[in-house]
Amino acid sequence: MNALAEKLAEEALTLPEGDRAALADVLLRSLKVAASDQVDLLWAKEAEQRVREVEDGTVALLDGKAVLLKARERLQR
């Protein structure tokens, strides 16, 4: 980063969390569409990997209702 970018980053880090998140969103949206395409490609690769893991038995699927029930039970403790 150049000096101006470093100064802006330093100042941005002093902002409240919500303002930092909004600023990060604005900056991310300002990037070229190619970055978005790369993200889409990475997510597609991740989805394909997860499907392979389910198909080859590396991971097991869980029943959604059972997971939610277990989570509610833990939260009520």
N, C-alpha and C positions, 0 to 999 in steps of 0.2 A: 504494500500500500504506500501511496505517497503521503507526504506530511499532512496535507489537507484531509485525506481520508482517515488517517490515524487520529487527527484531532476531532473529526466528526464522530468517529466510533467511540472515542473516549467520552465525549459529551453525551452521546446517545445512551451510553451505559449508566448515566446518572438519572435518566428518565424513569418514571414509574413503570412497572411491568406492562401495564396495558398500553401505554404510549410506545414502549419499545416494540411490543407486538404489532401495533398498527404501523409503525415505521418500517419494521421488517417486512410486513405485507406489501407496503407501497414499493419498497426496494425490490422485492422478489417479482412483483408484477411488472416492474420496469425492465426486467431482463428479457433478452430475446426469446422468441417462441421456441428456438432450438433447445433451450434449457428445459422447457416444458415437455418437448418431445422426448428428451433424454429421460426425464422422470417417468413418463409414460412407458418407455421401453424398459426401464429398470423395474417398474411395478409388474409389467407383463412377465418379465423373466422370473421375478419372485413368485408370482402366481403359478407359473409353470413348474417351478421347483417344488412348491407346496403340493401341487397335484401329484407330482412324481413321488414325493415322500408318502403320501396317503396310499397311492397305488402299490408301492413296493413294501408297505408295512412299516416303514421307518417311524411314522407317527400314526396315532389312532384318532379317529374322529370321536368327539364327545356329543352326547345328546344335549341339544340346547336347553330343553326344559329342565333336565337334571342339573345342568351347570347353573342355571338361574336359581333353582331351588336351593342348591348348596350355597350359592353366594348369599342369598337372603338369610339362610340359617346362620351363616357366619356373621353377617351384619347385625343380627338380632342378639348376639351374645353379649 
